[in-house]
Amino acid sequence: MALFSPKPFKTSGLGLHWDTEDPFFFASHHEDDYPKGNRQQAPPLPEITGRNLGRDYEKRVGYRMYHGKVVPGFPMHAHWGYETVTLP
């Protein structure tokens, strides 16, 4: 069963962004293996040296920093406050 569609279900690989039929529905898959953080929750400095902090979408050493400059992930940004579904 496909979301929001009576059409047959189609499968595809799990990439970072997923195609949807509704232009107002955004689906994304994030899979990152974050290292243990320091007292500021930051990863080891050698691992983030040379990254484009604040706009890091390249998966290096198992994770991306995304919009974070100290803590990896999503600090307040454009979709902050949107409904988010997280699956283990």
PyMOL Python script that loads the backbone (N, CA, C, O; Angstrom):
from pymol import cmd

cmd.read_pdbstr("""\
ATOM      1  N   MET A   1       0.843  -1.184   0.000  1.00  0.00           N
ATOM      2  CA  MET A   1       0.000   0.000   0.000  1.00  0.00           C
ATOM      3  C   MET A   1       0.884   1.241   0.000  1.00  0.00           C
ATOM      4  O   MET A   1       1.787   1.346   0.830  1.00  0.00           O
ATOM      5  N   ALA A   2       0.653   2.157  -0.885  1.00  0.00           N
ATOM      6  CA  ALA A   2       1.436   3.382  -0.971  1.00  0.00           C
ATOM      7  C   ALA A   2       0.762   4.482  -0.155  1.00  0.00           C
ATOM      8  O   ALA A   2      -0.463   4.513  -0.037  1.00  0.00           O
ATOM      9  N   LEU A   3       1.555   5.370   0.398  1.00  0.00           N
ATOM     10  CA  LEU A   3       1.002   6.496   1.136  1.00  0.00           C
ATOM     11  C   LEU A   3       0.302   7.462   0.196  1.00  0.00           C
ATOM     12  O   LEU A   3       0.866   7.848  -0.828  1.00  0.00           O
ATOM     13  N   PHE A   4      -0.922   7.857   0.532  1.00  0.00           N
ATOM     14  CA  PHE A   4      -1.682   8.875  -0.195  1.00  0.00           C
ATOM     15  C   PHE A   4      -1.985   8.515  -1.643  1.00  0.00           C
ATOM     16  O   PHE A   4      -2.193   9.418  -2.453  1.00  0.00           O
ATOM     17  N   SER A   5      -2.020   7.240  -2.000  1.00  0.00           N
ATOM     18  CA  SER A   5      -2.238   6.892  -3.392  1.00  0.00           C
ATOM     19  C   SER A   5      -2.886   5.522  -3.522  1.00  0.00           C
ATOM     20  O   SER A   5      -2.501   4.584  -2.824  1.00  0.00           O
ATOM     21  N   PRO A   6      -3.867   5.399  -4.411  1.00  0.00           N
ATOM     22  CA  PRO A   6      -4.440   4.079  -4.664  1.00  0.00           C
ATOM     23  C   PRO A   6      -3.586   3.265  -5.639  1.00  0.00           C
ATOM     24  O   PRO A   6      -3.894   2.104  -5.910  1.00  0.00           O
ATOM     25  N   LYS A   7      -2.532   3.857  -6.160  1.00  0.00           N
ATOM     26  CA  LYS A   7      -1.663   3.169  -7.123  1.00  0.00           C
ATOM     27  C   LYS A   7      -0.907   2.034  -6.435  1.00  0.00           C
ATOM     28  O   LYS A   7      -0.737   2.054  -5.216  1.00  0.00           O
ATOM     29  N   PRO A   8      -0.459   1.060  -7.196  1.00  0.00           N
ATOM     30  CA  PRO A   8       0.323  -0.037  -6.609  1.00  0.00           C
ATOM     31  C   PRO A   8       1.606   0.483  -5.954  1.00  0.00           C
ATOM     32  O   PRO A   8       2.177   1.490  -6.373  1.00  0.00           O
ATOM     33  N   PHE A   9       2.023  -0.213  -4.948  1.00  0.00           N
ATOM     34  CA  PHE A   9       3.226   0.144  -4.201  1.00  0.00           C
ATOM     35  C   PHE A   9       4.456  -0.153  -5.041  1.00  0.00           C
ATOM     36  O   PHE A   9       4.540  -1.211  -5.664  1.00  0.00           O
ATOM     37  N   LYS A  10       5.406   0.763  -5.065  1.00  0.00           N
ATOM     38  CA  LYS A  10       6.672   0.523  -5.756  1.00  0.00           C
ATOM     39  C   LYS A  10       7.798   0.647  -4.751  1.00  0.00           C
ATOM     40  O   LYS A  10       7.689   1.400  -3.783  1.00  0.00           O
ATOM     41  N   THR A  11       8.856  -0.067  -4.965  1.00  0.00           N
ATOM     42  CA  THR A  11       9.984  -0.035  -4.036  1.00  0.00           C
ATOM     43  C   THR A  11      11.182   0.621  -4.707  1.00  0.00           C
ATOM     44  O   THR A  11      11.301   0.652  -5.931  1.00  0.00           O
ATOM     45  N   SER A  12      12.057   1.139  -3.869  1.00  0.00           N
ATOM     46  CA  SER A  12      13.311   1.715  -4.337  1.00  0.00           C
ATOM     47  C   SER A  12      14.310   1.645  -3.191  1.00  0.00           C
ATOM     48  O   SER A  12      13.943   1.332  -2.059  1.00  0.00           O
ATOM     49  N   GLY A  13      15.548   1.931  -3.479  1.00  0.00           N
ATOM     50  CA  GLY A  13      16.584   1.896  -2.454  1.00  0.00           C
ATOM     51  C   GLY A  13      16.396   3.007  -1.431  1.00  0.00           C
ATOM     52  O   GLY A  13      15.721   4.001  -1.699  1.00  0.00           O
ATOM     53  N   LEU A  14      16.992   2.835  -0.267  1.00  0.00           N
ATOM     54  CA  LEU A  14      16.909   3.840   0.783  1.00  0.00           C
ATOM     55  C   LEU A  14      18.029   4.855   0.616  1.00  0.00           C
ATOM     56  O   LEU A  14      19.128   4.671   1.139  1.00  0.00           O
ATOM     57  N   GLY A  15      17.754   5.898  -0.095  1.00  0.00           N
ATOM     58  CA  GLY A  15      18.706   6.986  -0.243  1.00  0.00           C
ATOM     59  C   GLY A  15      18.410   8.060   0.796  1.00  0.00           C
ATOM     60  O   GLY A  15      17.560   7.867   1.666  1.00  0.00           O
ATOM     61  N   LEU A  16      19.096   9.176   0.712  1.00  0.00           N
ATOM     62  CA  LEU A  16      18.881  10.263   1.660  1.00  0.00           C
ATOM     63  C   LEU A  16      17.497  10.884   1.501  1.00  0.00           C
ATOM     64  O   LEU A  16      16.811  11.124   2.495  1.00  0.00           O
ATOM     65  N   HIS A  17      17.078  11.147   0.263  1.00  0.00           N
ATOM     66  CA  HIS A  17      15.751  11.724   0.019  1.00  0.00           C
ATOM     67  C   HIS A  17      14.890  10.734  -0.752  1.00  0.00           C
ATOM     68  O   HIS A  17      15.390  10.013  -1.615  1.00  0.00           O
ATOM     69  N   TRP A  18      13.605  10.698  -0.446  1.00  0.00           N
ATOM     70  CA  TRP A  18      12.670   9.769  -1.081  1.00  0.00           C
ATOM     71  C   TRP A  18      11.699  10.537  -1.956  1.00  0.00           C
ATOM     72  O   TRP A  18      11.276  11.640  -1.610  1.00  0.00           O
ATOM     73  N   ASP A  19      11.344   9.945  -3.104  1.00  0.00           N
ATOM     74  CA  ASP A  19      10.345  10.545  -3.978  1.00  0.00           C
ATOM     75  C   ASP A  19       8.966  10.397  -3.346  1.00  0.00           C
ATOM     76  O   ASP A  19       8.655   9.357  -2.765  1.00  0.00           O
ATOM     77  N   THR A  20       8.150  11.421  -3.457  1.00  0.00           N
ATOM     78  CA  THR A  20       6.771  11.375  -2.978  1.00  0.00           C
ATOM     79  C   THR A  20       5.866  11.925  -4.068  1.00  0.00           C
ATOM     80  O   THR A  20       6.315  12.682  -4.929  1.00  0.00           O
ATOM     81  N   GLU A  21       4.599  11.548  -4.034  1.00  0.00           N
ATOM     82  CA  GLU A  21       3.653  12.031  -5.030  1.00  0.00           C
ATOM     83  C   GLU A  21       3.143  13.426  -4.684  1.00  0.00           C
ATOM     84  O   GLU A  21       2.763  14.180  -5.579  1.00  0.00           O
ATOM     85  N   ASP A  22       3.130  13.776  -3.417  1.00  0.00           N
ATOM     86  CA  ASP A  22       2.622  15.060  -2.961  1.00  0.00           C
ATOM     87  C   ASP A  22       3.781  16.047  -2.855  1.00  0.00           C
ATOM     88  O   ASP A  22       4.726  15.788  -2.110  1.00  0.00           O
ATOM     89  N   PRO A  23       3.742  17.177  -3.578  1.00  0.00           N
ATOM     90  CA  PRO A  23       4.863  18.123  -3.526  1.00  0.00           C
ATOM     91  C   PRO A  23       5.030  18.791  -2.155  1.00  0.00           C
ATOM     92  O   PRO A  23       6.063  19.412  -1.904  1.00  0.00           O
ATOM     93  N   PHE A  24       4.030  18.676  -1.261  1.00  0.00           N
ATOM     94  CA  PHE A  24       4.134  19.273   0.065  1.00  0.00           C
ATOM     95  C   PHE A  24       4.519  18.259   1.123  1.00  0.00           C
ATOM     96  O   PHE A  24       4.545  18.578   2.312  1.00  0.00           O
ATOM     97  N   PHE A  25       4.818  17.046   0.704  1.00  0.00           N
ATOM     98  CA  PHE A  25       5.217  15.987   1.623  1.00  0.00           C
ATOM     99  C   PHE A  25       6.685  15.694   1.369  1.00  0.00           C
ATOM    100  O   PHE A  25       7.061  15.287   0.270  1.00  0.00           O
ATOM    101  N   PHE A  26       7.508  15.899   2.374  1.00  0.00           N
ATOM    102  CA  PHE A  26       8.948  15.684   2.246  1.00  0.00           C
ATOM    103  C   PHE A  26       9.331  14.455   3.049  1.00  0.00           C
ATOM    104  O   PHE A  26       9.020  14.369   4.237  1.00  0.00           O
ATOM    105  N   ALA A  27       9.986  13.527   2.433  1.00  0.00           N
ATOM    106  CA  ALA A  27      10.422  12.317   3.129  1.00  0.00           C
ATOM    107  C   ALA A  27      11.926  12.180   2.963  1.00  0.00           C
ATOM    108  O   ALA A  27      12.459  12.305   1.860  1.00  0.00           O
ATOM    109  N   SER A  28      12.594  11.922   4.063  1.00  0.00           N
ATOM    110  CA  SER A  28      14.040  11.815   4.055  1.00  0.00           C
ATOM    111  C   SER A  28      14.469  10.733   5.029  1.00  0.00           C
ATOM    112  O   SER A  28      13.820  10.506   6.049  1.00  0.00           O
ATOM    113  N   HIS A  29      15.551  10.078   4.709  1.00  0.00           N
ATOM    114  CA  HIS A  29      16.070   8.993   5.545  1.00  0.00           C
ATOM    115  C   HIS A  29      17.488   9.354   5.972  1.00  0.00           C
ATOM    116  O   HIS A  29      18.366   9.554   5.132  1.00  0.00           O
ATOM    117  N   HIS A  30      17.702   9.433   7.272  1.00  0.00           N
ATOM    118  CA  HIS A  30      19.030   9.763   7.791  1.00  0.00           C
ATOM    119  C   HIS A  30      19.542   8.573   8.577  1.00  0.00           C
ATOM    120  O   HIS A  30      18.886   8.112   9.511  1.00  0.00           O
ATOM    121  N   GLU A  31      20.690   8.083   8.209  1.00  0.00           N
ATOM    122  CA  GLU A  31      21.308   6.987   8.958  1.00  0.00           C
ATOM    123  C   GLU A  31      22.761   7.374   9.202  1.00  0.00           C
ATOM    124  O   GLU A  31      23.585   7.378   8.288  1.00  0.00           O
ATOM    125  N   ASP A  32      23.048   7.693  10.437  1.00  0.00           N
ATOM    126  CA  ASP A  32      24.390   8.142  10.802  1.00  0.00           C
ATOM    127  C   ASP A  32      24.834   7.437  12.075  1.00  0.00           C
ATOM    128  O   ASP A  32      24.041   7.240  12.995  1.00  0.00           O
ATOM    129  N   ASP A  33      26.093   7.063  12.119  1.00  0.00           N
ATOM    130  CA  ASP A  33      26.685   6.437  13.300  1.00  0.00           C
ATOM    131  C   ASP A  33      27.557   7.482  13.984  1.00  0.00           C
ATOM    132  O   ASP A  33      28.751   7.595  13.706  1.00  0.00           O
ATOM    133  N   TYR A  34      26.935   8.247  14.890  1.00  0.00           N
ATOM    134  CA  TYR A  34      27.662   9.327  15.552  1.00  0.00           C
ATOM    135  C   TYR A  34      28.626   8.785  16.600  1.00  0.00           C
ATOM    136  O   TYR A  34      28.296   7.832  17.306  1.00  0.00           O
ATOM    137  N   PRO A  35      29.809   9.377  16.711  1.00  0.00           N
ATOM    138  CA  PRO A  35      30.760   8.963  17.740  1.00  0.00           C
ATOM    139  C   PRO A  35      30.356   9.527  19.099  1.00  0.00           C
ATOM    140  O   PRO A  35      29.474  10.382  19.190  1.00  0.00           O
ATOM    141  N   LYS A  36      30.997   9.050  20.133  1.00  0.00           N
ATOM    142  CA  LYS A  36      30.759   9.601  21.464  1.00  0.00           C
ATOM    143  C   LYS A  36      31.235  11.051  21.464  1.00  0.00           C
ATOM    144  O   LYS A  36      32.314  11.360  20.957  1.00  0.00           O
ATOM    145  N   GLY A  37      30.422  11.931  22.035  1.00  0.00           N
ATOM    146  CA  GLY A  37      30.754  13.342  22.068  1.00  0.00           C
ATOM    147  C   GLY A  37      31.540  13.734  23.306  1.00  0.00           C
ATOM    148  O   GLY A  37      31.625  12.976  24.272  1.00  0.00           O
ATOM    149  N   ASN A  38      32.115  14.936  23.262  1.00  0.00           N
ATOM    150  CA  ASN A  38      32.827  15.458  24.424  1.00  0.00           C
ATOM    151  C   ASN A  38      31.839  16.187  25.345  1.00  0.00           C
ATOM    152  O   ASN A  38      30.635  15.958  25.237  1.00  0.00           O
ATOM    153  N   ARG A  39      32.307  17.046  26.234  1.00  0.00           N
ATOM    154  CA  ARG A  39      31.408  17.739  27.179  1.00  0.00           C
ATOM    155  C   ARG A  39      30.413  18.652  26.475  1.00  0.00           C
ATOM    156  O   ARG A  39      29.336  18.915  27.011  1.00  0.00           O
ATOM    157  N   GLN A  40      30.751  19.140  25.286  1.00  0.00           N
ATOM    158  CA  GLN A  40      29.838  19.984  24.503  1.00  0.00           C
ATOM    159  C   GLN A  40      29.029  19.161  23.495  1.00  0.00           C
ATOM    160  O   GLN A  40      28.337  19.723  22.646  1.00  0.00           O
ATOM    161  N   GLN A  41      29.117  17.844  23.589  1.00  0.00           N
ATOM    162  CA  GLN A  41      28.461  16.897  22.686  1.00  0.00           C
ATOM    163  C   GLN A  41      29.046  16.936  21.279  1.00  0.00           C
ATOM    164  O   GLN A  41      28.416  16.458  20.336  1.00  0.00           O
ATOM    165  N   ALA A  42      30.216  17.487  21.130  1.00  0.00           N
ATOM    166  CA  ALA A  42      30.873  17.555  19.830  1.00  0.00           C
ATOM    167  C   ALA A  42      31.669  16.278  19.585  1.00  0.00           C
ATOM    168  O   ALA A  42      32.190  15.683  20.528  1.00  0.00           O
ATOM    169  N   PRO A  43      31.767  15.848  18.320  1.00  0.00           N
ATOM    170  CA  PRO A  43      32.601  14.690  17.996  1.00  0.00           C
ATOM    171  C   PRO A  43      34.079  15.064  18.116  1.00  0.00           C
ATOM    172  O   PRO A  43      34.410  16.240  18.265  1.00  0.00           O
ATOM    173  N   PRO A  44      34.970  14.069  18.052  1.00  0.00           N
ATOM    174  CA  PRO A  44      36.405  14.364  18.135  1.00  0.00           C
ATOM    175  C   PRO A  44      36.828  15.370  17.061  1.00  0.00           C
ATOM    176  O   PRO A  44      36.464  15.235  15.893  1.00  0.00           O
ATOM    177  N   LEU A  45      37.595  16.369  17.469  1.00  0.00           N
ATOM    178  CA  LEU A  45      38.021  17.438  16.564  1.00  0.00           C
ATOM    179  C   LEU A  45      38.676  16.915  15.282  1.00  0.00           C
ATOM    180  O   LEU A  45      38.369  17.435  14.209  1.00  0.00           O
ATOM    181  N   PRO A  46      39.566  15.912  15.337  1.00  0.00           N
ATOM    182  CA  PRO A  46      40.172  15.435  14.084  1.00  0.00           C
ATOM    183  C   PRO A  46      39.141  14.917  13.075  1.00  0.00           C
ATOM    184  O   PRO A  46      39.388  14.947  11.869  1.00  0.00           O
ATOM    185  N   GLU A  47      37.993  14.446  13.556  1.00  0.00           N
ATOM    186  CA  GLU A  47      36.967  13.921  12.650  1.00  0.00           C
ATOM    187  C   GLU A  47      36.174  15.020  11.953  1.00  0.00           C
ATOM    188  O   GLU A  47      35.610  14.781  10.886  1.00  0.00           O
ATOM    189  N   ILE A  48      36.119  16.219  12.532  1.00  0.00           N
ATOM    190  CA  ILE A  48      35.340  17.278  11.889  1.00  0.00           C
ATOM    191  C   ILE A  48      36.210  18.344  11.226  1.00  0.00           C
ATOM    192  O   ILE A  48      35.694  19.244  10.563  1.00  0.00           O
ATOM    193  N   THR A  49      37.524  18.246  11.403  1.00  0.00           N
ATOM    194  CA  THR A  49      38.438  19.178  10.747  1.00  0.00           C
ATOM    195  C   THR A  49      38.308  19.025   9.232  1.00  0.00           C
ATOM    196  O   THR A  49      38.351  17.909   8.715  1.00  0.00           O
ATOM    197  N   GLY A  50      38.153  20.125   8.533  1.00  0.00           N
ATOM    198  CA  GLY A  50      38.052  20.106   7.080  1.00  0.00           C
ATOM    199  C   GLY A  50      36.640  19.929   6.556  1.00  0.00           C
ATOM    200  O   GLY A  50      36.430  19.938   5.343  1.00  0.00           O
ATOM    201  N   ARG A  51      35.667  19.769   7.442  1.00  0.00           N
ATOM    202  CA  ARG A  51      34.271  19.650   6.999  1.00  0.00           C
ATOM    203  C   ARG A  51      33.675  21.042   6.815  1.00  0.00           C
ATOM    204  O   ARG A  51      34.148  22.009   7.413  1.00  0.00           O
ATOM    205  N   ASN A  52      32.654  21.138   6.002  1.00  0.00           N
ATOM    206  CA  ASN A  52      31.939  22.393   5.785  1.00  0.00           C
ATOM    207  C   ASN A  52      30.892  22.514   6.894  1.00  0.00           C
ATOM    208  O   ASN A  52      29.710  22.265   6.658  1.00  0.00           O
ATOM    209  N   LEU A  53      31.311  22.889   8.083  1.00  0.00           N
ATOM    210  CA  LEU A  53      30.419  22.915   9.239  1.00  0.00           C
ATOM    211  C   LEU A  53      29.252  23.868   9.011  1.00  0.00           C
ATOM    212  O   LEU A  53      29.432  24.983   8.519  1.00  0.00           O
ATOM    213  N   GLY A  54      28.072  23.423   9.369  1.00  0.00           N
ATOM    214  CA  GLY A  54      26.857  24.175   9.123  1.00  0.00           C
ATOM    215  C   GLY A  54      26.167  23.767   7.832  1.00  0.00           C
ATOM    216  O   GLY A  54      24.984  24.048   7.636  1.00  0.00           O
ATOM    217  N   ARG A  55      26.909  23.103   6.950  1.00  0.00           N
ATOM    218  CA  ARG A  55      26.366  22.615   5.672  1.00  0.00           C
ATOM    219  C   ARG A  55      27.101  21.339   5.269  1.00  0.00           C
ATOM    220  O   ARG A  55      27.559  21.223   4.132  1.00  0.00           O
ATOM    221  N   ASP A  56      27.215  20.398   6.175  1.00  0.00           N
ATOM    222  CA  ASP A  56      27.982  19.171   5.919  1.00  0.00           C
ATOM    223  C   ASP A  56      27.037  18.001   5.654  1.00  0.00           C
ATOM    224  O   ASP A  56      26.449  17.446   6.582  1.00  0.00           O
ATOM    225  N   TYR A  57      26.896  17.633   4.387  1.00  0.00           N
ATOM    226  CA  TYR A  57      26.006  16.536   4.007  1.00  0.00           C
ATOM    227  C   TYR A  57      26.782  15.334   3.479  1.00  0.00           C
ATOM    228  O   TYR A  57      26.183  14.356   3.034  1.00  0.00           O
ATOM    229  N   GLU A  58      28.105  15.401   3.525  1.00  0.00           N
ATOM    230  CA  GLU A  58      28.940  14.292   3.045  1.00  0.00           C
ATOM    231  C   GLU A  58      29.178  13.322   4.195  1.00  0.00           C
ATOM    232  O   GLU A  58      29.675  13.707   5.253  1.00  0.00           O
ATOM    233  N   LYS A  59      28.821  12.065   3.976  1.00  0.00           N
ATOM    234  CA  LYS A  59      28.984  11.063   5.037  1.00  0.00           C
ATOM    235  C   LYS A  59      30.442  10.617   5.059  1.00  0.00           C
ATOM    236  O   LYS A  59      30.885   9.857   4.199  1.00  0.00           O
ATOM    237  N   ARG A  60      31.184  11.104   6.060  1.00  0.00           N
ATOM    238  CA  ARG A  60      32.593  10.731   6.259  1.00  0.00           C
ATOM    239  C   ARG A  60      32.714  10.132   7.641  1.00  0.00           C
ATOM    240  O   ARG A  60      32.079  10.610   8.581  1.00  0.00           O
ATOM    241  N   VAL A  61      33.504   9.115   7.779  1.00  0.00           N
ATOM    242  CA  VAL A  61      33.692   8.350   9.024  1.00  0.00           C
ATOM    243  C   VAL A  61      32.355   7.994   9.679  1.00  0.00           C
ATOM    244  O   VAL A  61      32.241   7.992  10.905  1.00  0.00           O
ATOM    245  N   GLY A  62      31.342   7.694   8.856  1.00  0.00           N
ATOM    246  CA  GLY A  62      30.092   7.161   9.365  1.00  0.00           C
ATOM    247  C   GLY A  62      28.980   8.144   9.661  1.00  0.00           C
ATOM    248  O   GLY A  62      27.875   7.725  10.005  1.00  0.00           O
ATOM    249  N   TYR A  63      29.234   9.441   9.539  1.00  0.00           N
ATOM    250  CA  TYR A  63      28.173  10.396   9.857  1.00  0.00           C
ATOM    251  C   TYR A  63      28.368  11.723   9.131  1.00  0.00           C
ATOM    252  O   TYR A  63      29.439  12.018   8.600  1.00  0.00           O
ATOM    253  N   ARG A  64      27.306  12.505   9.129  1.00  0.00           N
ATOM    254  CA  ARG A  64      27.314  13.863   8.578  1.00  0.00           C
ATOM    255  C   ARG A  64      27.087  14.833   9.735  1.00  0.00           C
ATOM    256  O   ARG A  64      26.457  14.464  10.727  1.00  0.00           O
ATOM    257  N   MET A  65      27.574  16.035   9.632  1.00  0.00           N
ATOM    258  CA  MET A  65      27.298  17.057  10.649  1.00  0.00           C
ATOM    259  C   MET A  65      25.993  17.785  10.337  1.00  0.00           C
ATOM    260  O   MET A  65      25.424  18.422  11.223  1.00  0.00           O
ATOM    261  N   TYR A  66      25.510  17.704   9.104  1.00  0.00           N
ATOM    262  CA  TYR A  66      24.306  18.408   8.662  1.00  0.00           C
ATOM    263  C   TYR A  66      24.439  19.904   8.955  1.00  0.00           C
ATOM    264  O   TYR A  66      25.384  20.538   8.486  1.00  0.00           O
ATOM    265  N   HIS A  67      23.519  20.469   9.714  1.00  0.00           N
ATOM    266  CA  HIS A  67      23.534  21.913   9.987  1.00  0.00           C
ATOM    267  C   HIS A  67      24.318  22.258  11.248  1.00  0.00           C
ATOM    268  O   HIS A  67      24.490  23.435  11.563  1.00  0.00           O
ATOM    269  N   GLY A  68      24.794  21.253  11.969  1.00  0.00           N
ATOM    270  CA  GLY A  68      25.508  21.500  13.218  1.00  0.00           C
ATOM    271  C   GLY A  68      26.905  22.036  12.994  1.00  0.00           C
ATOM    272  O   GLY A  68      27.593  21.640  12.054  1.00  0.00           O
ATOM    273  N   LYS A  69      27.315  22.935  13.859  1.00  0.00           N
ATOM    274  CA  LYS A  69      28.684  23.447  13.817  1.00  0.00           C
ATOM    275  C   LYS A  69      29.511  22.890  14.958  1.00  0.00           C
ATOM    276  O   LYS A  69      30.736  22.822  14.859  1.00  0.00           O
ATOM    277  N   VAL A  70      28.864  22.492  16.033  1.00  0.00           N
ATOM    278  CA  VAL A  70      29.530  21.852  17.165  1.00  0.00           C
ATOM    279  C   VAL A  70      28.929  20.474  17.372  1.00  0.00           C
ATOM    280  O   VAL A  70      29.640  19.469  17.366  1.00  0.00           O
ATOM    281  N   VAL A  71      27.612  20.432  17.554  1.00  0.00           N
ATOM    282  CA  VAL A  71      26.898  19.178  17.760  1.00  0.00           C
ATOM    283  C   VAL A  71      26.353  18.713  16.412  1.00  0.00           C
ATOM    284  O   VAL A  71      25.713  19.502  15.717  1.00  0.00           O
ATOM    285  N   PRO A  72      26.586  17.451  16.015  1.00  0.00           N
ATOM    286  CA  PRO A  72      26.045  16.973  14.746  1.00  0.00           C
ATOM    287  C   PRO A  72      24.519  16.979  14.772  1.00  0.00           C
ATOM    288  O   PRO A  72      23.911  16.799  15.827  1.00  0.00           O
ATOM    289  N   GLY A  73      23.912  17.182  13.627  1.00  0.00           N
ATOM    290  CA  GLY A  73      22.468  17.069  13.538  1.00  0.00           C
ATOM    291  C   GLY A  73      21.785  18.337  13.088  1.00  0.00           C
ATOM    292  O   GLY A  73      22.286  19.069  12.234  1.00  0.00           O
ATOM    293  N   PHE A  74      20.625  18.584  13.683  1.00  0.00           N
ATOM    294  CA  PHE A  74      19.746  19.634  13.211  1.00  0.00           C
ATOM    295  C   PHE A  74      19.404  20.620  14.316  1.00  0.00           C
ATOM    296  O   PHE A  74      18.361  20.479  14.956  1.00  0.00           O
ATOM    297  N   PRO A  75      20.251  21.613  14.557  1.00  0.00           N
ATOM    298  CA  PRO A  75      19.839  22.672  15.478  1.00  0.00           C
ATOM    299  C   PRO A  75      18.718  23.463  14.802  1.00  0.00           C
ATOM    300  O   PRO A  75      18.281  23.092  13.712  1.00  0.00           O
ATOM    301  N   MET A  76      18.263  24.506  15.403  1.00  0.00           N
ATOM    302  CA  MET A  76      17.157  25.286  14.842  1.00  0.00           C
ATOM    303  C   MET A  76      17.448  25.627  13.374  1.00  0.00           C
ATOM    304  O   MET A  76      18.476  26.228  13.061  1.00  0.00           O
ATOM    305  N   HIS A  77      16.543  25.243  12.491  1.00  0.00           N
ATOM    306  CA  HIS A  77      16.714  25.508  11.062  1.00  0.00           C
ATOM    307  C   HIS A  77      15.351  25.555  10.373  1.00  0.00           C
ATOM    308  O   HIS A  77      14.316  25.557  11.040  1.00  0.00           O
ATOM    309  N   ALA A  78      15.351  25.591   9.076  1.00  0.00           N
ATOM    310  CA  ALA A  78      14.117  25.827   8.314  1.00  0.00           C
ATOM    311  C   ALA A  78      12.969  24.876   8.628  1.00  0.00           C
ATOM    312  O   ALA A  78      11.819  25.317   8.633  1.00  0.00           O
ATOM    313  N   HIS A  79      13.218  23.603   8.890  1.00  0.00           N
ATOM    314  CA  HIS A  79      12.097  22.725   9.204  1.00  0.00           C
ATOM    315  C   HIS A  79      11.914  22.540  10.700  1.00  0.00           C
ATOM    316  O   HIS A  79      11.191  21.631  11.107  1.00  0.00           O
ATOM    317  N   TRP A  80      12.520  23.340  11.513  1.00  0.00           N
ATOM    318  CA  TRP A  80      12.358  23.219  12.958  1.00  0.00           C
ATOM    319  C   TRP A  80      10.892  23.373  13.307  1.00  0.00           C
ATOM    320  O   TRP A  80      10.253  24.337  12.883  1.00  0.00           O
ATOM    321  N   GLY A  81      10.348  22.439  14.072  1.00  0.00           N
ATOM    322  CA  GLY A  81       8.948  22.490  14.466  1.00  0.00           C
ATOM    323  C   GLY A  81       8.033  21.668  13.579  1.00  0.00           C
ATOM    324  O   GLY A  81       6.859  21.504  13.909  1.00  0.00           O
ATOM    325  N   TYR A  82       8.523  21.147  12.471  1.00  0.00           N
ATOM    326  CA  TYR A  82       7.707  20.280  11.623  1.00  0.00           C
ATOM    327  C   TYR A  82       7.544  18.935  12.314  1.00  0.00           C
ATOM    328  O   TYR A  82       8.344  18.568  13.174  1.00  0.00           O
ATOM    329  N   GLU A  83       6.526  18.220  11.940  1.00  0.00           N
ATOM    330  CA  GLU A  83       6.331  16.884  12.514  1.00  0.00           C
ATOM    331  C   GLU A  83       7.405  15.959  11.959  1.00  0.00           C
ATOM    332  O   GLU A  83       7.650  15.922  10.753  1.00  0.00           O
ATOM    333  N   THR A  84       8.030  15.227  12.840  1.00  0.00           N
ATOM    334  CA  THR A  84       9.105  14.312  12.479  1.00  0.00           C
ATOM    335  C   THR A  84       8.763  12.934  13.001  1.00  0.00           C
ATOM    336  O   THR A  84       8.319  12.783  14.139  1.00  0.00           O
ATOM    337  N   VAL A  85       8.971  11.929  12.168  1.00  0.00           N
ATOM    338  CA  VAL A  85       8.754  10.549  12.579  1.00  0.00           C
ATOM    339  C   VAL A  85      10.122   9.882  12.580  1.00  0.00           C
ATOM    340  O   VAL A  85      10.841   9.928  11.581  1.00  0.00           O
ATOM    341  N   THR A  86      10.478   9.271  13.686  1.00  0.00           N
ATOM    342  CA  THR A  86      11.765   8.584  13.803  1.00  0.00           C
ATOM    343  C   THR A  86      11.505   7.099  14.019  1.00  0.00           C
ATOM    344  O   THR A  86      10.722   6.716  14.889  1.00  0.00           O
ATOM    345  N   LEU A  87      12.157   6.280  13.233  1.00  0.00           N
ATOM    346  CA  LEU A  87      12.033   4.833  13.365  1.00  0.00           C
ATOM    347  C   LEU A  87      13.351   4.268  13.848  1.00  0.00           C
ATOM    348  O   LEU A  87      14.406   4.681  13.367  1.00  0.00           O
ATOM    349  N   PRO A  88      13.319   3.324  14.799  1.00  0.00           N
ATOM    350  CA  PRO A  88      14.577   2.757  15.297  1.00  0.00           C
ATOM    351  C   PRO A  88      15.221   1.851  14.268  1.00  0.00           C
ATOM    352  O   PRO A  88      16.287   1.290  14.521  1.00  0.00           O
TER     353      PRO A  88
END
""", "prot")
cmd.dss("prot")
cmd.show_as("cartoon", "prot")
cmd.util.cbc("prot")
cmd.orient("prot")
